[in-house]
Structures are given as structure tokens and as C-alpha cells.
């Protein structure tokens, strides 16, 4: 596998992870009145606790995306590949 292929892999991984993060964030923001009761019943968590859990989930997803895809992609790009 060449460095160009690895760079392309991290680039597309970054795009897909950012798209998934954006989709999840918009879904939680725009469909809050529908999503919170559904998750409350599904997971057995109180409706008052879910916004905190959503925030933690989005923060962890963002950190994972940064560490696994975006930082390696930017590093390879800065190195000139």
C-alpha cells in the first residue's frame, strides 16, 4: 500500500466521519421531541439525563474522528504526500 493510498483512505475516512457527526448532531437537534422519548423507552434512561448523554456521545465521537482520521490525514498532507 502506497502513502498516497493511505492518505486517500484517511481523507475519505475524515469525510465520512464528519458527515456522520453532522447527521447525528442535526438529527438530535431537529428531531429532539421525537428522539428523546424513543431513547428513553428503549434504553430505560430518564428523559432529563439524555441531553447530557447525547453531549458526551457527540464529544467522544468527535475526539475519535479527530484521532483516527483527521489528524493522520492532516499529518500526511503536511508532510507532502
PyMOL commands that set and color helices and strands:
alter all, ss='L'
color gray80, all
select helices_A, chain A and resi 3-30+32-43+47-79
alter helices_A, ss='H'
color red, helices_A
deselect
rebuild
show_as cartoon
